Amino acid sequence: LYSGTVDEQFVPYILPQENGNKTDVREMTLKSNEQKITFKGLFEFSVSHYRAEELQRCYHTNEPVPIKETVITLDLMQKGVGTNSCGPDTLDKYRVYPGKYNFSFLIM
């Protein structure tokens, strides 16, 4: 069970990068003053006030400029943490291997 504000999902990595991904999600509800968005299924998601392009542009935590809007990222799955570039590689059980995957959702 995950909860919190969009701002609380941001992880201030030394090198800014996409973050805050939640796994094994069965239902997600985002609420604002007058709106509610709900997704159902088994998926992964993240929410942020930073676009991926903005995070990739930056080299330090203090550089990214947040936006007012909320960026919602929905995924079937993501490779786990680790790249073997400056530490251990991703464990086999957290890798995503080539294959045929199906993922669908409906936004109304």
Secondary structure, 3 states (H helix, E strand, C coil): CCCCCCHHHCCCCCCCCCCCCEEEEEEEEEECCCCEEEEEEEEEEEEECCCHHHHHHCCCCCCCCCCCCCEEEEECCCCCCCECCCCCECCHHHCCCCCCCCCCCCCC
